[in-house]
Amino acid sequence: MNKWLKGWTIFIFSIGGIAILLIFGTVLLIFNFRASLIPDEKEEAKVLSQAEQYLQEKYPTMEYEISGVEYDTESQHDKFDYAAVILNTKTQYTFMVYENRHTNQMEDDLAFQELSTFIEQVKPKVYSYITETFGEPQGMAFTPSIDPPSSLTIKLNNKKEEVNEEMFESFIDYLQHELIVEHAHVTIMYENEHWDKEF
């Protein structure tokens, strides 16, 4: 009876100890998670100071306002944790200035923002050209990118004999000279055929 009681006591204390450890661990995890959601004021001040100096050197004539700091709590950005959010008061473009964690150099995404806006503006014209030349496409995606160049992918409904290289080259010419797309990787697919060109 005494051995049974002793064994039962050890079991209860073991379970109790494990439960306390689990509760303590959970509380620590919650505090750690909440702390990760709160931006570090020193890091915010650092990126604001760096951004101010960077903008004065790279864009000396730009009229801008620093509207705040973006703190990447969910690791959506590969290049930074903190970025200064800048508004170009003349063009009304908003962009970010940050220290690239891979190169430790200050950079911005202004060129990417401008490219994204440009692509959104030309998408309807590209779609219209494709529809008029090749017929209604199955799908089209025009994705902005600086390096590598933006990608334009089009899936046609056409049969092989309905499309020729001259039509493709005319389309590339239209992109470059009419829409003034500077760089792109164009891929066109139809009936198990694949055609692509980068310029």
C-alpha positions as YAML, in Angstrom:
chain: A
units: angstrom
residues:
- id: 1
  name: MET
  ca: [0.00, 0.00, 0.00]
- id: 2
  name: ASN
  ca: [2.86, 2.33, 0.90]
- id: 3
  name: LYS
  ca: [4.64, 1.56, -2.41]
- id: 4
  name: TRP
  ca: [1.43, 2.18, -4.34]
- id: 5
  name: LEU
  ca: [0.99, 5.58, -2.63]
- id: 6
  name: LYS
  ca: [4.61, 6.50, -3.26]
- id: 7
  name: GLY
  ca: [4.32, 5.56, -6.96]
- id: 8
  name: TRP
  ca: [1.08, 7.53, -7.32]
- id: 9
  name: THR
  ca: [2.66, 10.59, -5.67]
- id: 10
  name: ILE
  ca: [5.64, 10.48, -8.06]
- id: 11
  name: PHE
  ca: [3.26, 10.19, -11.02]
- id: 12
  name: ILE
  ca: [1.17, 13.19, -9.88]
- id: 13
  name: PHE
  ca: [4.26, 15.34, -9.26]
- id: 14
  name: SER
  ca: [5.67, 14.35, -12.68]
- id: 15
  name: ILE
  ca: [2.45, 15.29, -14.47]
- id: 16
  name: GLY
  ca: [2.24, 18.51, -12.45]
- id: 17
  name: GLY
  ca: [5.85, 19.40, -13.32]
- id: 18
  name: ILE
  ca: [5.26, 18.77, -17.02]
- id: 19
  name: ALA
  ca: [2.07, 20.88, -16.93]
- id: 20
  name: ILE
  ca: [3.93, 23.77, -15.22]
- id: 21
  name: LEU
  ca: [6.73, 23.58, -17.79]
- id: 22
  name: LEU
  ca: [4.21, 23.62, -20.66]
- id: 23
  name: ILE
  ca: [2.37, 26.61, -19.19]
- id: 24
  name: PHE
  ca: [5.63, 28.47, -18.56]
- id: 25
  name: GLY
  ca: [6.86, 27.70, -22.10]
- id: 26
  name: THR
  ca: [3.58, 28.84, -23.64]
- id: 27
  name: VAL
  ca: [3.65, 32.11, -21.70]
- id: 28
  name: LEU
  ca: [7.25, 32.73, -22.85]
- id: 29
  name: LEU
  ca: [6.28, 32.04, -26.48]
- id: 30
  name: ILE
  ca: [3.33, 34.44, -26.27]
- id: 31
  name: PHE
  ca: [5.49, 37.21, -24.78]
- id: 32
  name: ASN
  ca: [8.18, 36.58, -27.39]
- id: 33
  name: PHE
  ca: [5.60, 36.70, -30.22]
- id: 34
  name: ARG
  ca: [4.06, 39.92, -28.89]
- id: 35
  name: ALA
  ca: [7.51, 41.49, -28.55]
- id: 36
  name: SER
  ca: [8.28, 40.61, -32.19]
- id: 37
  name: LEU
  ca: [5.21, 42.61, -33.29]
- id: 38
  name: ILE
  ca: [6.45, 45.78, -31.61]
- id: 39
  name: PRO
  ca: [8.97, 47.71, -33.70]
- id: 40
  name: ASP
  ca: [12.32, 48.65, -32.19]
- id: 41
  name: GLU
  ca: [12.42, 52.45, -31.80]
- id: 42
  name: LYS
  ca: [16.21, 52.54, -32.28]
- id: 43
  name: GLU
  ca: [15.92, 50.62, -35.57]
- id: 44
  name: GLU
  ca: [13.15, 52.97, -36.72]
- id: 45
  name: ALA
  ca: [15.26, 56.02, -35.92]
- id: 46
  name: LYS
  ca: [18.25, 54.44, -37.67]
- id: 47
  name: VAL
  ca: [16.38, 53.73, -40.93]
- id: 48
  name: LEU
  ca: [14.85, 57.23, -40.92]
- id: 49
  name: SER
  ca: [18.29, 58.82, -40.55]
- id: 50
  name: GLN
  ca: [19.81, 56.57, -43.22]
- id: 51
  name: ALA
  ca: [16.91, 57.27, -45.59]
- id: 52
  name: GLU
  ca: [17.27, 61.02, -45.19]
- id: 53
  name: GLN
  ca: [20.97, 60.86, -46.07]
- id: 54
  name: TYR
  ca: [20.35, 58.42, -48.94]
- id: 55
  name: LEU
  ca: [17.64, 60.61, -50.50]
- id: 56
  name: GLN
  ca: [19.79, 63.74, -50.29]
- id: 57
  name: GLU
  ca: [22.62, 61.94, -52.10]
- id: 58
  name: LYS
  ca: [20.63, 59.98, -54.71]
- id: 59
  name: TYR
  ca: [17.72, 62.35, -55.38]
- id: 60
  name: PRO
  ca: [19.02, 65.83, -54.46]
- id: 61
  name: THR
  ca: [16.26, 67.67, -56.35]
- id: 62
  name: MET
  ca: [13.35, 65.47, -55.25]
- id: 63
  name: GLU
  ca: [10.63, 67.02, -53.13]
- id: 64
  name: TYR
  ca: [9.50, 64.40, -50.65]
- id: 65
  name: GLU
  ca: [8.01, 63.63, -47.28]
- id: 66
  name: ILE
  ca: [8.95, 60.73, -45.02]
- id: 67
  name: SER
  ca: [5.55, 59.41, -44.02]
- id: 68
  name: GLY
  ca: [6.67, 56.70, -41.61]
- id: 69
  name: VAL
  ca: [8.44, 53.38, -41.19]
- id: 70
  name: GLU
  ca: [7.28, 49.98, -42.39]
- id: 71
  name: TYR
  ca: [8.21, 47.18, -39.99]
- id: 72
  name: ASP
  ca: [8.09, 43.78, -41.64]
- id: 73
  name: THR
  ca: [6.49, 41.74, -38.87]
- id: 74
  name: GLU
  ca: [5.45, 38.83, -41.10]
- id: 75
  name: SER
  ca: [8.70, 38.45, -43.10]
- id: 76
  name: GLN
  ca: [7.01, 39.40, -46.37]
- id: 77
  name: HIS
  ca: [10.05, 41.31, -47.59]
- id: 78
  name: ASP
  ca: [13.22, 39.40, -48.38]
- id: 79
  name: LYS
  ca: [15.46, 42.48, -48.33]
- id: 80
  name: PHE
  ca: [14.62, 44.31, -45.08]
- id: 81
  name: ASP
  ca: [12.98, 44.40, -41.66]
- id: 82
  name: TYR
  ca: [12.61, 48.20, -41.50]
- id: 83
  name: ALA
  ca: [12.02, 50.63, -44.37]
- id: 84
  name: ALA
  ca: [11.31, 54.35, -44.50]
- id: 85
  name: VAL
  ca: [8.13, 55.09, -46.49]
- id: 86
  name: ILE
  ca: [8.67, 58.07, -48.79]
- id: 87
  name: LEU
  ca: [6.12, 60.17, -50.67]
- id: 88
  name: ASN
  ca: [7.38, 62.08, -53.71]
- id: 89
  name: THR
  ca: [5.20, 65.17, -53.31]
- id: 90
  name: LYS
  ca: [5.54, 66.12, -56.98]
- id: 91
  name: THR
  ca: [4.62, 62.80, -58.62]
- id: 92
  name: GLN
  ca: [2.64, 61.38, -55.65]
- id: 93
  name: TYR
  ca: [4.59, 58.10, -55.93]
- id: 94
  name: THR
  ca: [5.10, 56.29, -52.64]
- id: 95
  name: PHE
  ca: [8.20, 54.15, -52.32]
- id: 96
  name: MET
  ca: [10.47, 52.64, -49.67]
- id: 97
  name: VAL
  ca: [14.09, 53.23, -48.72]
- id: 98
  name: TYR
  ca: [15.84, 50.51, -46.74]
- id: 99
  name: GLU
  ca: [19.14, 48.83, -45.94]
- id: 100
  name: ASN
  ca: [19.38, 45.64, -47.96]
- id: 101
  name: ARG
  ca: [20.10, 42.87, -45.46]
- id: 102
  name: HIS
  ca: [22.10, 40.91, -48.06]
- id: 103
  name: THR
  ca: [24.40, 43.71, -49.27]
- id: 104
  name: ASN
  ca: [24.21, 46.09, -46.25]
- id: 105
  name: GLN
  ca: [23.71, 48.91, -48.77]
- id: 106
  name: MET
  ca: [20.91, 51.46, -48.78]
- id: 107
  name: GLU
  ca: [18.52, 51.18, -51.73]
- id: 108
  name: ASP
  ca: [14.98, 52.00, -52.75]
- id: 109
  name: ASP
  ca: [12.13, 50.45, -54.72]
- id: 110
  name: LEU
  ca: [11.13, 53.60, -56.63]
- id: 111
  name: ALA
  ca: [12.05, 52.09, -60.01]
- id: 112
  name: PHE
  ca: [9.96, 49.01, -59.22]
- id: 113
  name: GLN
  ca: [6.96, 51.11, -58.15]
- id: 114
  name: GLU
  ca: [7.15, 53.20, -61.32]
- id: 115
  name: LEU
  ca: [7.50, 50.04, -63.43]
- id: 116
  name: SER
  ca: [4.48, 48.46, -61.72]
- id: 117
  name: THR
  ca: [2.39, 51.55, -62.47]
- id: 118
  name: PHE
  ca: [3.60, 51.60, -66.09]
- id: 119
  name: ILE
  ca: [2.73, 47.92, -66.60]
- id: 120
  name: GLU
  ca: [-0.75, 48.43, -65.16]
- id: 121
  name: GLN
  ca: [-1.25, 51.25, -67.67]
- id: 122
  name: VAL
  ca: [-0.11, 49.24, -70.73]
- id: 123
  name: LYS
  ca: [-1.81, 45.93, -69.85]
- id: 124
  name: PRO
  ca: [-5.13, 46.87, -71.52]
- id: 125
  name: LYS
  ca: [-3.28, 47.90, -74.71]
- id: 126
  name: VAL
  ca: [-1.33, 44.63, -74.78]
- id: 127
  name: TYR
  ca: [-4.53, 42.63, -74.25]
- id: 128
  name: SER
  ca: [-6.26, 44.58, -77.02]
- id: 129
  name: TYR
  ca: [-3.37, 43.99, -79.46]
- id: 130
  name: ILE
  ca: [-3.29, 40.26, -78.67]
- id: 131
  name: THR
  ca: [-7.06, 39.96, -79.12]
- id: 132
  name: GLU
  ca: [-7.03, 41.80, -82.45]
- id: 133
  name: THR
  ca: [-3.99, 39.92, -83.83]
- id: 134
  name: PHE
  ca: [-4.31, 36.40, -82.38]
- id: 135
  name: GLY
  ca: [-7.87, 36.28, -81.09]
- id: 136
  name: GLU
  ca: [-9.12, 36.13, -77.51]
- id: 137
  name: PRO
  ca: [-6.30, 34.65, -75.37]
- id: 138
  name: GLN
  ca: [-6.84, 31.95, -72.76]
- id: 139
  name: GLY
  ca: [-4.81, 34.00, -70.32]
- id: 140
  name: MET
  ca: [-2.24, 36.75, -69.92]
- id: 141
  name: ALA
  ca: [0.10, 37.74, -67.08]
- id: 142
  name: PHE
  ca: [2.40, 40.76, -67.12]
- id: 143
  name: THR
  ca: [4.57, 40.67, -63.98]
- id: 144
  name: PRO
  ca: [6.86, 43.61, -63.13]
- id: 145
  name: SER
  ca: [10.49, 42.93, -62.22]
- id: 146
  name: ILE
  ca: [13.73, 44.91, -62.40]
- id: 147
  name: ASP
  ca: [16.28, 42.10, -62.42]
- id: 148
  name: PRO
  ca: [15.47, 39.74, -64.11]
- id: 149
  name: PRO
  ca: [13.30, 41.76, -66.51]
- id: 150
  name: SER
  ca: [9.51, 41.81, -66.30]
- id: 151
  name: SER
  ca: [7.76, 38.74, -67.67]
- id: 152
  name: LEU
  ca: [4.85, 38.77, -70.10]
- id: 153
  name: THR
  ca: [3.22, 35.35, -70.50]
- id: 154
  name: ILE
  ca: [0.37, 34.79, -72.95]
- id: 155
  name: LYS
  ca: [-1.60, 31.60, -73.58]
- id: 156
  name: LEU
  ca: [-3.35, 31.62, -76.96]
- id: 157
  name: ASN
  ca: [-6.26, 29.56, -78.26]
- id: 158
  name: ASN
  ca: [-4.77, 29.40, -81.75]
- id: 159
  name: LYS
  ca: [-3.75, 26.37, -83.77]
- id: 160
  name: LYS
  ca: [-0.18, 26.10, -84.99]
- id: 161
  name: GLU
  ca: [-1.00, 26.99, -88.61]
- id: 162
  name: GLU
  ca: [-2.80, 30.18, -87.56]
- id: 163
  name: VAL
  ca: [0.33, 31.80, -86.08]
- id: 164
  name: ASN
  ca: [3.65, 32.68, -87.70]
- id: 165
  name: GLU
  ca: [6.94, 34.25, -86.66]
- id: 166
  name: GLU
  ca: [6.18, 37.52, -88.40]
- id: 167
  name: MET
  ca: [3.17, 37.99, -86.10]
- id: 168
  name: PHE
  ca: [5.40, 37.42, -83.07]
- id: 169
  name: GLU
  ca: [8.04, 39.87, -84.28]
- id: 170
  name: SER
  ca: [5.37, 42.48, -85.00]
- id: 171
  name: PHE
  ca: [4.12, 42.05, -81.44]
- id: 172
  name: ILE
  ca: [7.63, 42.51, -80.02]
- id: 173
  name: ASP
  ca: [8.06, 45.59, -82.21]
- id: 174
  name: TYR
  ca: [4.74, 46.95, -80.88]
- id: 175
  name: LEU
  ca: [5.89, 46.43, -77.27]
- id: 176
  name: GLN
  ca: [9.25, 48.11, -77.82]
- id: 177
  name: HIS
  ca: [8.36, 51.00, -80.13]
- id: 178
  name: GLU
  ca: [4.69, 51.74, -79.55]
- id: 179
  name: LEU
  ca: [4.31, 51.01, -75.84]
- id: 180
  name: ILE
  ca: [7.97, 51.79, -75.02]
- id: 181
  name: VAL
  ca: [8.49, 48.65, -72.92]
- id: 182
  name: GLU
  ca: [12.26, 48.77, -72.33]
- id: 183
  name: HIS
  ca: [12.91, 45.25, -71.04]
- id: 184
  name: ALA
  ca: [10.75, 42.14, -70.89]
- id: 185
  name: HIS
  ca: [10.81, 38.38, -71.25]
- id: 186
  name: VAL
  ca: [7.89, 37.54, -73.52]
- id: 187
  name: THR
  ca: [6.50, 33.99, -73.62]
- id: 188
  name: ILE
  ca: [3.68, 32.94, -75.92]
- id: 189
  name: MET
  ca: [2.18, 29.45, -75.76]
- id: 190
  name: TYR
  ca: [-0.39, 27.77, -77.99]
- id: 191
  name: GLU
  ca: [-1.28, 24.21, -79.06]
- id: 192
  name: ASN
  ca: [1.83, 22.64, -77.48]
- id: 193
  name: GLU
  ca: [4.02, 25.31, -79.10]
- id: 194
  name: HIS
  ca: [6.26, 27.61, -77.09]
- id: 195
  name: TRP
  ca: [7.82, 30.86, -78.25]
- id: 196
  name: ASP
  ca: [9.79, 33.30, -76.15]
- id: 197
  name: LYS
  ca: [12.07, 36.29, -76.52]
- id: 198
  name: GLU
  ca: [13.87, 38.62, -74.13]
- id: 199
  name: PHE
  ca: [14.78, 42.19, -75.01]
...
